[in-house]
Amino acid sequence: MAEIMERITVDPEQCGGRPCIRGMRIRVTDVQDMLASGASREEILRDFPDLASADIDASLRYASRSLDHPIVAA
C-alpha cells in the first residue's frame, strides 16, 4: 500500500478531498473513467503528459483495494 500512497494523494483542499495522482488535479476517477471508456494507456499518457505509466498502475491498485472490503452483516 505504501507504493500506492506515494502516487495517490488525498487533500481535503484539493478536488473536494477526492484521491488524486501525486498532488495534481488529476483524480483517480479521471484515470478510471478513461480506462472504462476504452482509452488505452498510451492515450491517457498523451492526454495527461504529466502522468507516468506507474501512476496509472497505482490508480488501478488503489481502486481495487478500495473495493476489496468485507461486508459485515448485522
C-alpha positions in Angstrom: 0.0 0.0 0.0 2.9 2.4 0.6 3.9 2.3 -3.1 0.3 3.3 -4.0 0.2 6.1 -1.4 3.4 7.6 -2.9 1.5 8.3 -6.1 -2.1 8.7 -4.8 -2.7 11.7 -2.5 -5.8 12.9 -0.7 -6.0 16.5 0.3 -9.3 18.0 1.6 -8.4 21.3 0.0 -8.0 19.8 -3.5 -10.6 18.2 -5.7 -13.1 18.0 -2.8 -10.9 15.6 -1.0 -11.0 13.0 -3.7 -7.9 10.8 -4.4 -5.6 12.5 -6.9 -2.4 11.5 -8.7 0.7 12.9 -7.0 -0.9 16.1 -5.7 -2.0 17.1 -9.2 -5.6 17.9 -10.0 -5.9 14.6 -11.9 -8.3 12.4 -9.9 -8.0 8.7 -9.7 -11.6 8.6 -11.1 -10.5 10.6 -14.1 -8.0 7.8 -15.0 -10.5 5.1 -14.2 -13.2 6.7 -16.3 -10.9 6.9 -19.3 -9.9 3.3 -18.9 -13.5 2.3 -18.6 -14.4 4.2 -21.7 -11.8 2.2 -23.6 -8.9 4.6 -23.7 -5.5 3.0 -23.9 -2.7 3.6 -21.5 -0.9 5.5 -24.4 -3.9 7.7 -25.0 -4.2 8.6 -21.3 -0.5 9.4 -21.1 -0.8 11.6 -24.3 -3.8 13.4 -22.8 -2.1 13.9 -19.5 1.6 14.4 -20.2 2.4 14.9 -16.5 1.3 11.3 -15.7 3.6 8.4 -15.7 2.7 4.8 -16.5 3.3 4.0 -12.8 0.5 6.5 -12.0 -2.0 4.5 -14.0 -0.9 1.3 -12.3 -1.2 3.0 -8.9 -4.7 4.2 -9.7 -5.8 0.7 -10.7 -4.3 -0.8 -7.5 -5.9 2.0 -5.4 -9.4 1.3 -7.0 -9.0 -2.4 -6.5 -8.1 -2.0 -2.8 -10.8 0.5 -2.3 -13.4 -2.0 -3.4 -12.0 -5.0 -1.6 -13.5 -4.8 1.8 -15.6 -7.2 3.8 -19.3 -6.6 4.3 -20.2 -7.1 7.9 -23.8 -8.4 8.4 -25.6 -7.3 11.4 
